[in-house]
Amino acid sequence: MIVLCSALILSAHKEPLHTHCSCSTWGVLSTLSSISKMSHAHSHMGSGSRTTRRAFEFGKTHVVRPKGKHQATIVWLHGLGDNGLSSSQLLESLPLPNIKWICPTAPTRPVAILGGFPCTAWFDVGELSEDGPDDWEGLDASAAHIANLLSTEPADVKVGIGGFSMGAAIALYSSTCFAMGRYGNGIPYPLNLRTVVGLSGWLPGSRSLRNKIEVSHEARRRAASLPILLCHGISDDVVLCKYGEKSAQSLCSAGFRYVAFKSYDGLGHYTVPREMDEVCTWLSSRLGLEGI
């Protein structure tokens, strides 16, 4: 175990590779893996402009009702090319009877990293690197859709966001919107998030995050209050583990005090039972779940 800062924990675990379902479409991910290795000179994303308005039609939302007392609601976001149904099938098997899971489906759109091939995606992405452009309009649209799904939850129910791969990226982007109190477009962010979980993902907008948060006392206070769990497979060849680790470091340096990063030896771009056990333990602890 290596302590990177006072709030950031890095650990490694070994786990069998065949014991849990994937959370994203393998065909799309294989293509993404190949294209993401191309050089920056050959990568392009034309939809990152803030000036071009696009209409986003989100797919079907699936809900897993709590089996016990409803104490928390988590929106869980699928990976590139997947849908909310597959997420709900994974989550309904978890031993968390007090959580209601909301599993939306991303819009179908052309994705630059796939050469413009259309598939379900929370935002457009041209390359996975710190130098790649961010699709701010797509990020804000998805973050707002997620917030809207949580807006009608009872006042005494704690709310959070989690996701896998691109879904994790949106979850982490939502955490920055919460801290700043607004979306990237300046519209106020309405939720009081209690926790965020990201598996095999990355943080959009990481380069400018620290400067945006450190200028506001309220942003620093909110960032310091939000527990974030990041998990990543060391053998992930789709979203490299270094992107997850750098995301955790960026959050920590920006003032997010409760960030835990856990890496898993031998794990690729999918989930395994021990990783999901970590998620269950984290949510139970951070949300103060009281059992059935």
Buried (B, 14 or more C-beta within 10 A) or exposed (E): EEEBEEBBBBBEBEBEEEEBEBBBBEEBBEBBBEBBEEEEEEBBBEBBEEEEEEEBEBBEBBEBEBBEEBBBBBBBBBBBBBBBBBBBEBBBEBEBBBBBBBBBBBBBBBBBBBEEBEBBBBBBBBBBEEEBBBBBBBBBBBBBBBBEBBEEBEEEBBBBBBBBBBBBBBBBBBBBBBBBEBBBEEEEBBBEBBBBBBBBBBBBBBEEBBEBBBEBEEBBEBBBBBBBBBBBBBBBBBBBBEBBBBBBBBBBBBBBBBBBBBBBEBBBBBBBEBBBEBBBEBBBEBBEBEEE
